[in-house]
Amino acid sequence: MRARVRLTGLVYRITPCVLGLLLAVVVLTLPAGASADEIELVSGKRYQGRLITRTTQSITFKIMFANGGSVLTEFPAGKVRSLKVTGKDPVFDKPPASRPKPQPKPQTQPKAAPPKVQPPTRPATPTGSARSQADVTAMIQDVGKKPPEWWDSVQLNYPQTLDLAGTNPVKGWHPNRNLGTYMWSVVNPNPGRWNEGIKLLHHVLSVRKNDRPRLQEAMNLLAGSYYRLLRDWARAAFWWQKVIAMGGKAPLDSLVGLADCYFRLGSKPMAVALLGRYGLDRYAHRLTVKLWAEMGEMPRALQLAEVLARRQPEEGYLAAGNACRIAGKYDEAVAYYRKVLSAPSGPNKRNRDRAQASIEAIRLYENLEVSRIPDGTYTGSSPGFRGLVHVAVKIQGGRIDSVAVTQHKEDVFFTAPTEIPQRIVESQGVKRVDAVTGATITSEAIVNATAKALAQAVN
């Protein structure tokens, strides 16, 4: 859904990404003593100003600046975490049944066209008010039952040779025959086809509606696509919940993904309860280590990482180093990365390269003062999954103006090339920038390459 924006008397239609860049160059602080409403997005961003209208579908909010300017923006309700009006939160802190019924929009605010593909920014660590289990559950059900905003603008498109029913699998890598390989090799590497791929998976559900095992398989694939491609936590959770309700066997990454969705939607207790129900509070895996660290449960994360290291030293110590890096414990992170280098050499040289690159990047943090870097564009590179990932970092006025991935050979990157640079610009540095789920290696490479570029600027 495109944001509808009015700035200094004129009306524009821009994407949420462009809106974020616009707001980044102005001061979002009202004059001292001025009362203001506040809106917080699921991404963690907060804006102050005035509530204009609200329905169960959208919130229209005037963002006000200290210089007297303002931006009128319409946010989808599913992207809003909380709305505080003169210090209270009368809408999002109440059960759904007590929320006001949808009101018709004024004719002066026509429905905007949906964005092509612009996943919401995922914060390194979720911030803001927690939601109750009842509110999160209600949101998942409400959002999950509705088609996404872009639905009507995307045509169903797929090779006619594709086996949608899944009853005639072909051995080998055949993207035009097997649904899984088609999604993996055709849809995933092409952001312009993400919505198209998700619409195809919804169609597959109707094809497999009478084949319970294969229907559950398709639901898992659909939930994972909402989760990894569009960062649509509510819809991902909706479909993973359906798999579990049908008695289906959810894979490890699906269970961790569902727990992550609960956490991102504002309920850490729901995430912890789910992990405990399936024994994932005791199961040592890089995914469980990462999620426990993101939720701030470092003792648990490091305990599981140490257990993992007993059977897979490189994997375990690398997971522990990454967990410490997420928490800002850089000395501990370096110590764990060094254990990766000193561990008995395993078959995966990539882990050792990642550990070495992370040590070098962390040591560069100490001398990085962005405010002292001369204006200009600086470049750096770091090992990714398929080779070096190159970035260009533009410094302007003592701030990171932009970060761009200029060259890479990655084939499983999801939103990392756009989302990680956005996070770096938002945080004005590379410390505690979390990795994109499913593209951890690519994310690390972008962060490490940015650190090298900034260090080059200092030197």
VODO-286231 format. One record per residue (C-alpha): residue number from 1; x, z, y. Coordinates in pm, 1 decimal. Example, Ala and Ser with C-alpha at 12.3 -4.5 7.8 and 13.67 -1.06 7.14 Angstrom:
BEGIN
R resi     east       up    north
R    1   1230.0    780.0   -450.0
R    2   1367.0    714.0   -106.0
***
This chain:
BEGIN
R resi     east       up    north
R    1      0.0      0.0      0.0
R    2    153.1    -98.9    334.2
R    3    156.4    164.1    602.5
R    4    -55.5     82.4    907.2
R    5    147.6    172.7   1214.0
R    6     68.5    183.6   1586.5
R    7    372.5    232.2   1809.0
R    8    352.9    247.1   2190.9
R    9     17.3     76.2   2202.0
R   10     90.0   -210.9   1963.2
R   11    -13.9   -235.3   1596.9
R   12    229.1   -332.5   1321.4
R   13    207.1   -348.2    941.9
R   14    530.7   -241.1    775.0
R   15    644.3   -123.3    433.7
R   16    719.7    246.9    369.3
R   17   1090.7    153.5    342.9
R   18   1096.8      0.8    690.7
R   19    894.3    295.2    820.2
R   20   1161.5    529.4    687.7
R   21   1435.2    333.3    864.0
R   22   1233.3    335.1   1186.6
R   23   1178.6    710.5   1173.8
R   24   1546.3    769.4   1094.4
R   25   1650.8    658.7   1442.8
R   26   1417.4    884.9   1637.8
R   27   1395.1   1260.7   1674.9
R   28   1101.3   1400.8   1476.2
R   29   1087.8   1733.2   1659.4
R   30    809.5   1823.4   1900.0
R   31    879.3   2010.1   2222.4
R   32    940.5   2383.3   2181.3
R   33    620.8   2585.4   2159.0
R   34    402.1   2284.0   2080.5
R   35    164.6   2332.7   1789.7
R   36    153.1   2051.8   1539.3
R   37     13.0   1953.1   1206.0
R   38    260.4   1873.4    928.8
R   39    249.3   1627.1    640.0
R   40    488.7   1644.0    346.2
R   41    531.3   1352.4    104.8
R   42    603.8   1372.6   -266.0
R   43    949.1   1236.0   -178.3
R   44   1019.1   1560.2     10.4
R   45   1003.0   1412.5    360.5
R   46    812.2   1607.5    627.8
R   47    667.0   1476.8    952.6
R   48    503.7   1663.9   1240.4
R   49    222.6   1537.1   1458.8
R   50   -157.5   1517.4   1440.7
R   51   -400.1   1459.5   1155.6
R   52   -629.0   1168.1   1246.9
R   53   -848.1   1110.2    938.5
R   54   -838.9   1209.3    574.7
R   55  -1019.6   1105.1    258.8
R   56   -944.1   1152.9   -108.9
R   57   -778.7    809.4    -99.8
R   58   -560.8    826.4    211.8
R   59   -437.3   1033.0    504.3
R   60   -401.8    882.9    851.9
R   61   -141.9   1080.8   1047.0
R   62      8.8   1037.7   1393.9
R   63    381.3   1120.1   1378.1
R   64    490.0   1246.6   1721.6
R   65    839.6   1242.3   1874.1
R   66   1005.3   1466.6   2130.5
R   67   1040.1   1173.3   2369.4
R   68    662.3   1129.5   2384.6
R   69    639.0    832.9   2147.3
R   70    427.7    829.4   1831.6
R   71    366.6    634.2   1511.1
R   72     21.3    615.0   1349.6
R   73     65.2    585.2    971.5
R   74   -172.6    573.8    676.3
R   75    -33.6    740.8    361.4
R   76   -192.4    703.0     13.4
R   77   -317.2   1046.8    -98.6
R   78   -116.0   1021.1   -418.1
R   79    205.8   1012.3   -213.4
R   80    120.4   1327.8    -14.6
R   81    236.4   1668.0   -142.5
R   82     83.5   1887.0    128.0
R   83    -97.8   1865.0    458.8
R   84    -85.6   2159.6    697.3
R   85   -324.4   2164.3    991.6
R   86   -226.4   2421.6   1257.8
R   87    -43.9   2626.7    997.3
R   88   -306.6   2599.5    720.6
R   89   -347.5   2366.6    427.6
R   90   -724.2   2323.6    388.7
R   91   -716.9   2014.3    167.9
R   92   -432.4   2019.9    -82.1
R   93   -435.1   2391.7   -156.9
R   94   -798.1   2382.9   -271.5
R   95   -936.4   2273.1   -609.9
R   96  -1027.1   1902.4   -612.6
R   97  -1399.1   1978.6   -627.8
R   98  -1386.9   2138.9   -284.2
R   99  -1210.5   1849.9   -116.2
R  100  -1417.4   1635.1    118.0
R  101  -1581.8   1324.8    -16.2
R  102  -1431.9    990.1     85.2
R  103  -1543.8    873.9    426.2
R  104  -1567.7    506.4    518.3
R  105  -1273.8    387.9    724.3
R  106  -1336.1    263.1   1077.7
R  107  -1351.2   -114.8   1106.6
R  108  -1048.2    -96.9   1332.3
R  109   -840.0     11.9   1032.6
R  110   -875.4   -269.6    776.1
R  111   -726.0   -228.7    430.4
R  112   -361.3   -325.0    440.2
R  113   -189.7   -553.8    193.9
R  114     10.7   -377.4    -82.0
R  115    391.4   -383.6    -84.6
R  116    571.5   -613.4   -325.0
R  117    800.2   -362.9   -498.3
R  118    914.2    -57.0   -305.4
R  119    942.5    252.6   -524.6
R  120    916.6    585.1   -344.3
R  121   1240.6    767.0   -278.6
R  122   1305.4   1045.8   -521.5
R  123   1477.0   1347.9   -362.8
R  124   1791.5   1495.9   -517.3
R  125   1601.7   1822.7   -552.0
R  126   1226.8   1850.6   -491.0
R  127   1140.5   2060.8   -190.2
R  128    829.0   2203.8    -34.3
R  129    536.4   2406.1   -159.9
R  130    473.2   2426.8   -531.9
R  131    140.7   2310.3   -668.7
R  132    -75.8   2498.9   -912.3
R  133   -120.6   2369.5  -1265.6
R  134   -485.9   2297.0  -1187.4
R  135   -394.7   2081.4   -887.8
R  136   -125.2   1888.2  -1074.2
R  137   -354.9   1829.4  -1370.4
R  138   -634.2   1711.3  -1140.0
R  139   -399.3   1477.3   -953.0
R  140   -272.0   1321.1  -1276.4
R  141   -625.4   1256.7  -1397.2
R  142   -746.9   1127.2  -1060.5
R  143   -453.4    891.6  -1001.7
R  144   -409.0    787.5  -1363.5
R  145   -764.1    658.7  -1398.6
R  146   -727.2    425.8  -1100.3
R  147   -534.9     98.4  -1084.5
R  148   -233.0     97.4   -852.0
R  149   -281.1    -27.9   -496.5
R  150   -104.5   -356.3   -573.6
R  151   -318.9   -435.9   -880.1
R  152   -540.1   -712.5   -738.3
R  153   -245.4   -896.5   -581.5
R  154    -57.0   -939.8   -912.1
R  155   -146.1  -1205.1  -1168.3
R  156   -123.5  -1149.4  -1543.2
R  157    174.8  -1357.6  -1649.5
R  158    369.9  -1363.3  -1974.9
R  159    503.5  -1611.6  -2235.9
R  160    226.2  -1725.6  -2466.5
R  161    469.4  -1689.1  -2756.4
R  162    483.0  -1310.8  -2701.0
R  163    341.2  -1106.5  -2989.5
R  164    114.5   -873.6  -2790.8
R  165    -42.3   -716.4  -3099.9
R  166    297.8   -622.3  -3237.6
R  167    193.3   -720.8  -3589.2
R  168    453.4   -995.3  -3637.4
R  169    788.1   -846.4  -3530.8
R  170   1089.3  -1075.2  -3545.8
R  171   1432.5   -936.3  -3626.5
R  172   1697.3   -989.0  -3363.4
R  173   1688.1  -1022.7  -2985.3
R  174   1391.9  -1248.5  -2909.0
R  175   1253.7  -1175.5  -2557.3
R  176    986.2  -1444.9  -2587.7
R  177    852.0  -1296.8  -2911.3
R  178    898.8   -918.5  -2908.4
R  179    730.4   -712.8  -2636.4
R  180   1001.6   -446.7  -2617.4
R  181   1288.7   -691.7  -2574.4
R  182   1082.7   -889.6  -2321.9
R  183   1033.8   -580.6  -2107.8
R  184   1397.8   -476.2  -2147.8
R  185   1569.8   -806.7  -2077.6
R  186   1322.2   -999.7  -1859.9
R  187   1117.9   -744.6  -1664.8
R  188   1350.1   -445.2  -1614.9
R  189   1641.8   -634.2  -1450.7
R  190   1405.6   -811.6  -1208.9
R  191   1235.5   -579.1   -955.8
R  192   1010.5   -863.0   -843.1
R  193    850.5   -860.7  -1190.0
R  194    802.6   -485.8  -1233.0
R  195    438.0   -482.2  -1125.7
R  196    374.6   -791.5  -1335.3
R  197    528.6   -623.1  -1639.1
R  198    317.1   -311.3  -1595.9
R  199      1.1   -519.5  -1564.5
R  200    100.0   -693.2  -1888.0
R  201    134.8   -356.9  -2064.4
R  202   -215.5   -257.6  -1951.2
R  203   -338.1   -583.4  -2106.6
R  204   -152.7   -497.1  -2427.7
R  205   -349.9   -171.9  -2447.1
R  206   -672.4   -370.1  -2467.7
R  207   -522.9   -597.0  -2735.5
R  208   -415.7   -299.3  -2946.8
R  209   -715.6    -73.3  -2884.3
R  210   -813.0    -71.1  -3254.3
R  211   -458.2    -25.0  -3386.3
R  212   -381.2    341.8  -3321.0
R  213     -6.0    351.7  -3402.3
R  214     75.8     37.2  -3204.5
R  215   -154.2    147.6  -2921.6
R  216     45.8    470.0  -2890.2
R  217    366.9    267.6  -2892.0
R  218    236.5     55.5  -2602.0
R  219    125.4    367.1  -2411.1
R  220    474.6    511.4  -2441.9
R  221    618.7    187.3  -2307.8
R  222    369.1    181.9  -2019.9
R  223    438.5    543.7  -1922.7
R  224    812.4    480.8  -1930.7
R  225    771.7    177.2  -1706.0
R  226    570.7    370.0  -1446.9
R  227    835.2    642.9  -1464.4
R  228   1158.9    442.6  -1451.3
R  229   1053.4    136.3  -1252.4
R  230    795.5    254.2   -997.3
R  231    874.0    628.9   -994.4
R  232    499.4    680.2  -1021.0
R  233    505.4   1031.9  -1163.5
R  234    128.2   1080.0  -1185.3
R  235     53.9    759.3  -1378.3
R  236    353.9    809.3  -1605.6
R  237    232.7   1161.2  -1687.6
R  238   -123.2   1033.0  -1742.3
R  239    -18.3    791.6  -2017.1
R  240    229.9   1025.8  -2183.5
R  241    -41.6   1289.4  -2194.8
R  242   -269.3   1038.5  -2369.7
R  243     -6.0    972.4  -2636.4
R  244     25.0   1344.7  -2707.3
R  245   -353.6   1392.8  -2705.7
R  246   -388.7   1117.2  -2966.9
R  247   -148.9   1302.8  -3193.5
R  248    122.2   1047.9  -3140.1
R  249    488.0   1128.9  -3183.8
R  250    646.3   1124.8  -2840.2
R  251   1019.9   1043.1  -2840.8
R  252   1268.0   1282.4  -2680.7
R  253   1307.3   1074.7  -2364.7
R  254    928.1   1062.9  -2324.3
R  255    892.0   1441.2  -2350.9
R  256   1175.1   1498.4  -2105.2
R  257   1023.4   1233.4  -1879.6
R  258    682.0   1403.4  -1887.4
R  259    840.8   1739.4  -1804.6
R  260   1026.7   1573.6  -1518.1
R  261    697.4   1429.0  -1389.8
R  262    542.6   1777.2  -1384.1
R  263    843.7   1905.2  -1192.6
R  264    838.0   1617.3   -941.7
R  265    465.6   1665.0   -887.8
R  266    526.7   2027.6   -793.5
R  267    484.3   2239.4  -1107.9
R  268    806.6   2370.4  -1256.5
R  269    610.1   2611.7  -1483.0
R  270    435.4   2313.4  -1647.5
R  271    772.6   2147.3  -1706.4
R  272    927.1   2463.0  -1852.8
R  273    624.5   2523.4  -2076.8
R  274    634.1   2167.8  -2214.4
R  275   1007.3   2184.6  -2287.7
R  276    959.6   2518.7  -2462.1
R  277    664.8   2392.9  -2667.5
R  278    880.4   2120.5  -2823.1
R  279   1197.6   2328.3  -2851.7
R  280   1374.9   2136.2  -2576.9
R  281   1486.2   2463.0  -2421.0
R  282   1718.1   2489.8  -2722.5
R  283   1792.0   2125.7  -2801.5
R  284   2130.0   2011.0  -2668.8
R  285   2108.1   1658.4  -2529.5
R  286   2234.9   1499.9  -2207.6
R  287   1874.9   1445.1  -2090.8
R  288   1774.0   1808.7  -2141.1
R  289   2095.7   1928.7  -1976.1
R  290   2026.9   1709.5  -1671.9
R  291   1665.6   1819.5  -1630.8
R  292   1741.6   2191.6  -1662.5
R  293   2013.6   2147.6  -1398.8
R  294   1777.8   1960.4  -1165.2
R  295   1525.4   2241.8  -1197.7
R  296   1792.4   2490.5  -1089.0
R  297   1833.0   2647.9  -1434.7
R  298   2211.8   2620.8  -1449.1
R  299   2279.8   2887.7  -1716.4
R  300   2041.8   2707.4  -1952.5
R  301   2187.8   2365.4  -1863.9
R  302   2548.4   2473.7  -1922.4
R  303   2458.9   2658.1  -2242.0
R  304   2306.7   2340.5  -2386.7
R  305   2600.3   2132.0  -2260.4
R  306   2846.7   2359.6  -2440.2
R  307   2646.3   2327.8  -2762.9
R  308   2646.6   1949.9  -2723.3
R  309   3023.0   1956.0  -2666.2
R  310   3080.5   2115.2  -3007.4
R  311   2964.0   1800.2  -3183.2
R  312   3030.3   1544.3  -2907.2
R  313   3301.0   1681.7  -2675.0
R  314   3304.1   1393.6  -2428.6
R  315   2924.1   1378.6  -2399.0
R  316   2886.5   1755.7  -2368.1
R  317   3157.9   1816.0  -2109.8
R  318   3048.4   1512.5  -1909.2
R  319   2690.3   1646.1  -1905.2
R  320   2820.0   1987.1  -1794.7
R  321   3027.7   1830.5  -1517.0
R  322   2730.5   1631.2  -1393.8
R  323   2511.0   1943.1  -1398.7
R  324   2762.9   2133.7  -1186.0
R  325   2786.3   1838.2   -949.4
R  326   2407.3   1840.0   -902.9
R  327   2427.3   2210.6   -815.3
R  328   2715.3   2159.6   -571.3
R  329   2959.3   2352.8   -792.1
R  330   3243.6   2105.3   -746.5
R  331   3537.5   2309.1   -877.1
R  332   3345.7   2382.0  -1197.9
R  333   3249.8   2014.6  -1221.2
R  334   3613.5   1904.3  -1197.4
R  335   3709.9   2155.9  -1465.9
R  336   3452.3   2012.3  -1704.6
R  337   3551.0   1652.4  -1623.2
R  338   3911.4   1741.4  -1708.7
R  339   3791.2   1866.9  -2045.8
R  340   3648.1   1519.7  -2103.1
R  341   3993.3   1372.2  -2040.9
R  342   4164.5   1623.4  -2271.2
R  343   3905.4   1596.1  -2551.5
R  344   4001.2   1409.6  -2871.1
R  345   3964.6   1042.0  -2789.4
R  346   3626.4    916.1  -2901.8
R  347   3494.8    563.6  -2938.9
R  348   3346.0    557.6  -2589.2
R  349   3621.9    496.5  -2334.2
R  350   3354.1    464.8  -2066.6
R  351   3296.7    842.4  -2064.0
R  352   3662.2    907.0  -1984.7
R  353   3655.4    646.2  -1706.8
R  354   3343.4    811.8  -1561.8
R  355   3504.8   1154.2  -1571.3
R  356   3822.0   1030.0  -1399.7
R  357   3623.8    846.6  -1130.8
R  358   3411.5   1157.2  -1068.2
R  359   3720.0   1379.9  -1031.9
R  360   3867.3   1139.6   -776.9
R  361   3538.9   1118.1   -583.8
R  362   3488.5   1496.6   -570.6
R  363   3840.9   1550.5   -441.4
R  364   3765.1   1302.6   -165.2
R  365   3467.7   1512.9    -50.4
R  366   3695.6   1774.5    102.8
R  367   3828.9   1539.1    371.5
R  368   3508.8   1350.0    446.3
R  369   3374.5   1414.5    796.4
R  370   3142.5   1127.2    873.6
R  371   3118.7   1220.3   1241.6
R  372   3490.2   1141.4   1285.3
R  373   3488.5    803.3   1113.1
R  374   3527.2    505.4   1351.4
R  375   3245.5    253.4   1362.5
R  376   3283.8    -24.2   1109.9
R  377   3205.7   -136.4    756.5
R  378   3411.7      5.4    472.3
R  379   3419.2    -97.5    107.7
R  380   3486.0     75.2   -222.2
R  381   3428.7     29.4   -595.6
R  382   3395.2    242.4   -907.5
R  383   3340.2    179.4  -1282.1
R  384   2979.6    124.3  -1384.5
R  385   2827.2     40.5  -1721.8
R  386   2934.6   -325.5  -1736.9
R  387   3218.4   -325.9  -1485.8
R  388   3303.9   -231.0  -1130.6
R  389   3022.0   -159.1   -885.5
R  390   3114.2   -254.6   -527.3
R  391   2957.4   -105.9   -213.5
R  392   2982.0   -161.7    161.2
R  393   2925.1    139.1    388.0
R  394   2845.4     85.7    755.8
R  395   2933.2    365.7    999.3
R  396   2781.2    360.0   1345.8
R  397   2785.1    633.7   1607.0
R  398   2936.5    890.7   1372.9
R  399   2663.7    842.1   1110.2
R  400   2618.6    649.0    788.7
R  401   2402.8    359.9    906.2
R  402   2367.2    184.9    569.8
R  403   2502.7    163.2    217.4
R  404   2469.5   -162.0     25.4
R  405   2562.2   -253.8   -330.4
R  406   2738.0   -584.9   -275.9
R  407   2839.6   -675.4   -630.8
R  408   2779.7   -548.0   -983.5
R  409   2735.6   -663.9  -1342.7
R  410   2487.5   -394.8  -1448.0
R  411   2187.3   -498.9  -1655.1
R  412   2009.4   -161.4  -1680.4
R  413   1997.1    -27.8  -1325.6
R  414   1627.2     29.7  -1246.4
R  415   1600.2    151.9   -883.1
R  416   1960.9    274.9   -850.8
R  417   2094.2     -7.1   -623.1
R  418   1824.5     67.0   -362.7
R  419   1737.0    431.5   -421.2
R  420   2088.0    582.4   -435.2
R  421   2196.4    414.6   -106.1
R  422   1875.1    545.5     55.8
R  423   1954.5    898.6    -58.1
R  424   2310.7    874.5     70.0
R  425   2187.7    761.5    413.3
R  426   1921.3   1034.8    419.3
R  427   2170.8   1309.1    328.1
R  428   2449.1   1156.4    540.9
R  429   2695.6   1205.4    259.0
R  430   2754.1   1183.4   -113.3
R  431   2732.1   1549.1   -207.9
R  432   2451.8   1650.0   -445.7
R  433   2300.7   1301.3   -460.3
R  434   2115.4   1295.8   -789.7
R  435   2123.7   1004.2  -1034.9
R  436   1830.0    772.6  -1101.1
R  437   1681.8    847.6  -1443.6
R  438   1779.9    580.9  -1695.3
R  439   2059.3    449.1  -1474.0
R  440   2290.3    749.9  -1455.2
R  441   2613.5    553.7  -1495.0
R  442   2520.0    300.1  -1226.7
R  443   2411.1    581.1   -993.4
R  444   2740.7    765.6  -1041.9
R  445   2930.9    445.1   -973.0
R  446   2747.7    391.0   -642.0
R  447   2811.5    750.0   -530.2
R  448   3178.8    740.3   -633.9
R  449   3233.4    399.8   -474.1
R  450   3077.3    526.4   -150.0
R  451   3310.4    826.7   -152.2
R  452   3608.6    593.7   -190.0
R  453   3486.3    373.8     94.2
R  454   3446.1    672.5    327.2
R  455   3786.5    809.8    224.8
R  456   3939.7    474.8    309.3
R  457   3783.9    503.3    653.1
R  458   3936.4    849.8    703.0
R  459   4279.8    736.2    588.3
***
